[in-house]
Amino acid sequence: MSFARGTEITMWRNPDRPAIMRGVSFALVVAAIACATHAGAQQRAQRSAKPAEVATEAADPTRVFSAIVKVSTHAIPDARSSATLGSEREGTGVVIGDNGLILTIGYLIVEADEVNIVDSRGRTLSARIVGYDHISGLGLLRTIAPLDAKPVQLGDSSKAATRDPVMIASSGEDNVAFARIVSKRAFSGNWEYALDEALFTSPPTTNWSGAALFDREGKLLGVGSLIVREANEDEPKVPGNMFVPINVLKPILQDLVATGHRAGPARPWLGISTDEVSGRLVVTRVSDDSPADRAGVGVGDIILGVAGEAVRTQAEFYRKVWSQGAGTQIALRILQGVDIKEVGVASIDRVEYFKRPTTY
């Protein structure tokens, strides 16, 4: 299955086995990244690595790779998210806490009623959803039976810098990829999603959904979300992957574990997908029976303003909508055909849109 989101292209990979690479020293990983990303470069880099390139803190590769698991989920019947995400979803998770606490990308678990993980030893274990956070796009799972894996250490994504070498670990055949961070910048997605700062890496890896991004010390920097056409800001543009930084998780982790969601008021959600086209914000999709759908917003409409203020970009649109709480009436000014209309959209918390809220 594949689907597109604005300028981002996302697709699912169905790995046949959870084979996870073991015995890789992180000194070798750093050297390999510095020289090349193909497999043959690993041996060359090991011979030519300089002391300055070697990580100052050695990581236990067995611990790191044993913490990588395959995540497989099945959505509830007639799940609303199946229209864009499909009913069968696969990706990667990484053990970050005791008692089998696993971090993954949230779209794998939205409206899921069956969750299984395959560990590094090939065992299939049932898991339950612990928490989901639409604002960050992250999700937490916990295995029902004990998981024989030690949690990885969380890094500091704020200290990650452009040109830093990184390793991407995922479940499946192509389970390890070497890359560099090519940019750190704000990200806006057309599905009412934005991050103040995201990590972009290149070259791209194909198994990005929930993939674990590690620094040279074997600490977790982020979680894989997308493949993108333009990962860097400079020319020439190169394709790559977008990762949700691990620092986004840290302030909400305790709340997600305790209650299944972050504390505080929910963001308003309208059910509109938009793309920036020639300086205009064009509606490209309206979720069925969403607040926007009920208000009469349609595909092809152009959003001109929110609450009397003009908007031309996704970032402006989200900032103005999110400044109001969920459950409030959002005043949109739209160009519908040749007519300019004022439309009131009764916003909701996005989790209320799910047909059967996930039990945490």
N, C-alpha and C positions, 0 to 999 in steps of 0.2 A: 504494500500500500504506500502511496506517496501523496503528499499534499503540499501546497505552497502557501506561504504567508508573506505577502508583500514582496520585498526584495529578498526575503529569506526563503531557502528551499529546504524542506525537511522531508525525511523519508525514514522508513523503518527498516531495520536489518533483522533478519531472523537467523541468528547464529545456531549452528547445530550442536555445539558443545561448549561447555564452560571452561575449557582449558585455559589456565592462567599461567603466564610465564613466570618461572621461578629462578632464583639464583642469579639475578641480574644485579650487579653492584651499582649503586647510584653514582659512583665515580665514573664508571663506564657509561652510564646513561648521560651524564653531563658532557663527557667527551664526545659521545656519539651525536648528541644534538649539535654540538659546536661544529662538527665536521659535515654531517649529512644526516638525512632522515631514513635512508634505505638501510636494509639489514646489514649489508656488507660493510657499511661504514663503522659499525660497532667495533670490529676487530682492528681496523686502522686507527680509530680514535684511542683504543686502549694502549696501543704502542706509542702514540704521539702525545698523549695527554700531558699537560704541564701541571705542576703542583698547584698553581693558582686556580686551575679549573676544577680541582677536586673538591667535593663538598667538605666543609669543615666539620660537619656532624654526620657520622655514618648512619645510614638507615638499614634496618633489617629487612631485606627484600622478601623473605618468607612471610614476615608479618604483614607487609604491605599487600602482597599479591593474594594472600589467603583471605584478606578482608574484602576482596572484590567478588561480587556475586551477580548472577543473572537474575533479573526480575521479570516475571511473566504475570500478566493480569488479564482478567476477563471482566468486561463491563456488564452491568445489570441489563436485563432485557429492555430494549427501547431506550437505552441511555441517550440523553440529549447530546452528550459529548461524542457519541459514536459517529456523528455526521462528519466531524473533522478529525477525530483521533482514531476511529475504528473501534471495534469491540474487543479485538485481541491485540494486546500491546506487549512489547518486549523491550528491554533495555538493561541498564546496569545499576547496581547499587553498591554502596561502600559502607562497611561497618564502622560506625563512629562512636558507639557507646556499648556499655555492658548489656548482657542479656539479649544479645542479637539485635541491637538498635541499628537500623540501616537508613542511610540517607540516599535519596534518589531524586530524580526530576519529577515534579508534581503531576505533569500531564499523563504519566503512566498509571496513576492510581485514581484519577478522577472518576467517580461513579463505579469503581471496581468492587465487585462482590466476591471475587476469587483472586487471591494473590499467592503466588508461589515463588520461592527463590531456589536457585541451584548454586550450591557453594563450590569452593575451589576443588573439593574432592569429588564433585559430581553428584552429591546427594540433593534430592529435591525435598524441600521443607515448606510447609504451609506457613504463611505469615498473615499478620493483621495490620490494618492501617492504623498508625498512631496519630498522625496529624498531616494536615495539608494547608499550605499557605499560598493563596493566589497572588498576593502582593509580590512575594519573592519568586514564586514558581517552584518552590521546593516541597518535598514530601518526606515523611518518615514512616518506616515500617518496623515491625518487630517479629522475629520468628517465634512460632508457638513452641517448638521444641528447641532445646539448647543448640546454639551455633558455635562450632569449634573454631573461633577466629577472634583474635585480639583487635580492638578498635585502632584505627589509624589516628595519628595526631592531627589536630586542626592547625593549619598554618595561619599566616597573617596576609590576606590578599591585598591589604593596603600597601604592603612593602614590595609586592611584585612589580617589576618594572619592564618596560618595553625592551625587547631583546633578551630577556631572561630565558634560559632553556627550561623546558618543562617536559614532563612525561604524562601521557594520557593512557590510563588503564581502563579497559572495558571487558565485559564478558564476550565470549565468542571466539572465532578463529583469529581475527585480526585484533588481538587483545592488548597490544602495546604499541603506542605510536610516540615518536619523539617530535617535538615542535618547539617553537618560540612564541612568546607573547609578542604580538605585533602592534597591539594598541590596548589602551584602557580608556573607555569613554562611556558616556551615557548611551542607553539603548532604548528605543521605543519600538514595540511590536504593534501590528495592526489589530490585535485582539484585546485592546484595552489593557495593555501591559507595558511597563517601563521600569528601568533600573537607572538609578543615578550614576552607577558605574558598572560596566561589565568587562570581563576579560575576553579578549579575542586572540586566538592562536592560529598559526599557519605553519606547515601545510595542513589541510583539512584531514580529519579522520572520518571514516564512514560509520563507525559505531559510537556515535556521540550521545545518544539518549541516556542521560544519567551517568555518563562516563566520569571517572575521577581524574582531576587535574592535580598533579603532584609537583612540588618544587624539588630542587636538587637535594634537599634533606629528607625527602620522602614524606613531607607534610602536605595535607590536603589544602589546595588553594581554591577549588571550585568544582561545580557540577555541570556536566555538559547539557546544553539545551538545544542548540541549533547548528546547522551548517549554513554559512553565509557566503554570498558572492564577493563581498568586499569586507575583508577582515581588518584591513589597515586604513589609515587616513591619507597616507602619502600615495604618490604615483610611482610605479604602476600599481594598480589595485590587484590584490591577490585574494583567492578564496580561503576560507578557514572555518573555524568553529567559534561559537559564542558560549562562554561559561558563566554561570551565576556565581559570583564571588562568595567564598565561605564566610566572609565577615558579615554578609547579609543574614546568615543563619544565627550567628552567635547571640544577638539580643533577644531572639524569639525562641530559641531552642527549648528553654525551660518551660515556657508556656505551651509550646507544641506538644511536648511530652506529657504535661499535666492535663491539658484541656483539649488538645487537638487543633487549636487555632491560636493565633497571636492575640494578645490582650489589646484592648482599646477599640475604638469605633471602626466599623467596616467601611471600606471604600464603596462609593456608589458604582453600580454596574448598569450599563444600558443595553448591552447585547449588540453592539455595532462594531464591525470591522471596517477600518478606513485605510486608504493609501494616499500618500502625498503625490499629486499629479499636477505638474505645471503650476505650482504655487497654490493649488487648491486641495482641500481635504475631501476626497471622494469616498462615499460609502460603497464598499465592495461586497459586503455580506451583512445580513441581518439575521440573527438567531431566531428560529421559529418560536413564537409565543414569548419572546423577550419583551422587556419594557419598550424598547424602540419599535419592535414589530407592532405591539398593541397601540403605540402612538401614531402609527402610520408612516414611519420612516422607511424608505425603500432603497434598494440597490440602485446606484446611479445618482442618488441625491448628493448634493454638495453642502457640507456643513460650513456655514458662514460665521457663526458666532455662538457663544454660550453666555447666558445671562447678560446679554447686551454688549458683550466684548467680542471683538473679531478674533477668529482663529484661522490659521493657515497650515499649521503643522500638527502632527500627533502630539508632540510634547505640549504645545499650547492647549490643545483640546483636553488632554488628560489633566493638566494642572488646574484648569478652570472647573472641570467636572469634579475632580477629587477634592477640591477645596470645600465642597458641600458634602454632607453626610449621606450615607445610604438611607433610603427611604424618603429622601427629599425630591421635590419636583425640579427637574433640570430643564431650564428654558433654552431650547435650541432654535437658532435661526437657520433655516435650510433653503437651498435653491432646489426646487422640485420641478423639473421640466423648465418652463419659463416663468414659474411663479415663485416668489419669495414668501415663505411661510414661517410663522412662529409656532413652534410645537413644544408642548410640555411633556416630558418623559418622566414617569414615576419610577425613579431608580430603586434598585434593590441591592442587597448583598449578593454577590455572585453565587455563593453556596446555596442560596434559596432557589436558584434556578434548576438545580439538579433534581431529577425526578424523585429520587429517594436519597436524601442526605446520607452520606457515609457515616457509619457509626464509629466513633472513636473510643 
